[in-house]
């Protein structure tokens, strides 16, 4: 995943438009369901440009699919999921 992030940066995307969340980290232990995930990501969005979201081990978030679908409908996000 880091290689993809580096390629995106090399293409000119700024760091603040790349959101990387690894749910193995206790830093994100408070995000336990789809609504919390959706709200966390939306709070990081500061403009209408494209944001690149990387979610690692997202299956730890209850009903994460709902958050992904909600974010996708705006066409403002490019989402990458690994686990």
N, C-alpha and C positions, 0 to 999 in steps of 0.2 A: 504494500500500500504506500509506503514511503516513496517508492520510485514514481508512482503516479502523481503523488503530491508534488514532488520535485519537478516533474514534467509540466504540471499545471503552472507552477511558479515561474518556470523558464519561459512559458508562453506569455507572461506579463500579468498574471493574476496576482493581486496583492494578498499578503498574509491574512488580512482581516476579512477576506472573502473566502477563506478556507476554514471550515469548521471540522475539527477532528475530535471524536469522542471515542475513547476506549473504555467500555463498561467493565473491564477487569480492574480498572483503577478505582480506588475508593473515592477519588475526587468526584465521581459521578454516581455514587451510591444513593444519593437523594432522588435521582431520576428513576422512578420505579414503574411508571405507566405511560401510556401514549400521550395523555394530556400534558404531563410534566415534560416529556421529551419535546413535544410540539412547542410549548411555551418557552423552554430553554433555548431552542434554536431561534425562534422568532425574536426573542429578546436580543440576540446577537446581530440581527439584521438591521442595518442602518441606512440602506438606500435600496433602489430598485434594480441594481445590477445583479448579475448571476452570482450565487454562492455555491461553493462546492462542499458538500457534506460527506464526511467519511465516518461511518459508524462501525466500530469493531465490537463483536460480541453483543450486538444489539438484542439478541434473543433473550437476554436477561431482563429486558423491559417488557412488562405485561402489555399485550396487544400493540406492540410497536408498529405493526402493519398499518394501523389507523393513523398514526402520526406520519408515516411515510406517505400514505395516500393523500393526506391533507396537505402536506408540503408540495407534493408533485403537481397538484392541480393549479398551482400558481405559476408554473413555468419559470420560476425564479431560482430553482434549485437543481443542481446536478448531484444525484445521490449515489454513493458507493457504499455497499454493505459487505462486510466480511465476518466470518465467525469461525 
